[in-house]
Amino acid sequence: MPRLRYHTPKAKPMNPIRLIAIALLIGGTLALVYGGFSYTKDTTAVKLGPIELTVKEKESVNIPIWAGVGAIVAGGLLLAFGGRKG
């Protein structure tokens, strides 16, 4: 009776262009969903000798819709045509 052999394909290493394309797709999608991000910045307001008064300021960065769409398009094009040679 013949033995059954199963072929398990070896995993190929990830192409750097493919990684960049996936990062652009994810970043563009997040830009469209959230529209921006905010962060907190510490600034020194007053400094009198050993006494220092710091203020936490909340800054926000808005990402335009065209930038999110552009990142998705660029990622899609890289994913589709980036790995071709010649």
C-alpha positions as CSV (number, residue, x, y, z in Angstrom):
1,M,0.0,0.0,0.0
2,P,1.5,3.4,-1.0
3,R,2.2,6.0,1.6
4,L,0.6,9.4,1.3
5,R,3.0,12.3,1.3
6,Y,1.8,15.8,2.1
7,H,3.6,18.7,0.7
8,T,3.9,21.7,3.0
9,P,5.0,24.8,1.2
10,K,7.9,26.8,2.8
11,A,7.1,30.3,3.8
12,K,8.7,33.0,1.6
13,P,10.3,35.9,3.3
14,M,8.2,39.1,3.1
15,N,9.3,41.5,0.4
16,P,10.1,45.0,1.7
17,I,8.0,46.7,-1.0
18,R,5.1,44.5,0.1
19,L,5.6,45.6,3.7
20,I,5.6,49.3,2.7
21,A,2.4,48.7,0.6
22,I,0.6,47.1,3.5
23,A,1.7,49.9,5.9
24,L,0.4,52.5,3.4
25,L,-2.9,50.7,3.1
26,I,-3.3,50.4,6.9
27,G,-2.2,54.0,7.5
28,G,-4.5,55.4,4.8
29,T,-7.4,53.5,6.2
30,L,-6.7,54.7,9.7
31,A,-6.4,58.3,8.4
32,L,-9.8,58.0,6.8
33,V,-11.5,56.4,9.8
34,Y,-10.0,58.7,12.5
35,G,-9.2,61.9,10.5
36,G,-6.3,62.8,12.7
37,F,-4.7,62.3,16.1
38,S,-3.8,64.3,19.2
39,Y,-1.0,64.3,21.7
40,T,-0.1,66.1,25.0
41,K,3.0,68.4,25.1
42,D,4.6,69.6,28.3
43,T,5.8,73.2,28.2
44,T,7.4,75.4,30.8
45,A,5.2,78.5,31.5
46,V,7.1,80.2,34.4
47,K,10.5,79.5,35.9
48,L,11.5,81.5,39.0
49,G,14.7,80.2,40.5
50,P,14.0,76.6,41.8
51,I,10.2,77.0,41.2
52,E,9.0,75.9,37.8
53,L,5.5,75.9,36.5
54,T,4.7,73.5,33.6
55,V,1.6,73.4,31.5
56,K,0.3,70.4,29.6
57,E,-1.0,71.4,26.2
58,K,-3.2,69.1,24.0
59,E,-2.2,69.4,20.4
60,S,-4.2,67.9,17.6
61,V,-3.1,67.0,14.0
62,N,-5.8,66.7,11.3
63,I,-5.0,64.5,8.3
64,P,-6.7,65.5,5.1
65,I,-8.9,63.1,3.3
66,W,-6.8,63.3,0.1
67,A,-3.7,62.1,2.1
68,G,-5.6,59.0,3.3
69,V,-7.0,58.2,-0.1
70,G,-3.5,58.8,-1.7
71,A,-1.9,56.4,0.8
72,I,-4.5,53.8,0.0
73,V,-4.0,54.2,-3.8
74,A,-0.2,54.2,-3.5
75,G,-0.3,51.1,-1.3
76,G,-2.6,49.3,-3.7
77,L,-0.4,50.1,-6.7
78,L,2.7,49.0,-4.8
79,L,1.0,45.8,-3.8
80,A,-0.2,45.1,-7.4
81,F,2.9,46.2,-9.4
82,G,5.7,46.6,-6.9
83,G,7.0,43.0,-6.9
84,R,7.3,42.7,-10.7
85,K,10.7,42.6,-12.2
86,G,11.6,43.7,-15.7
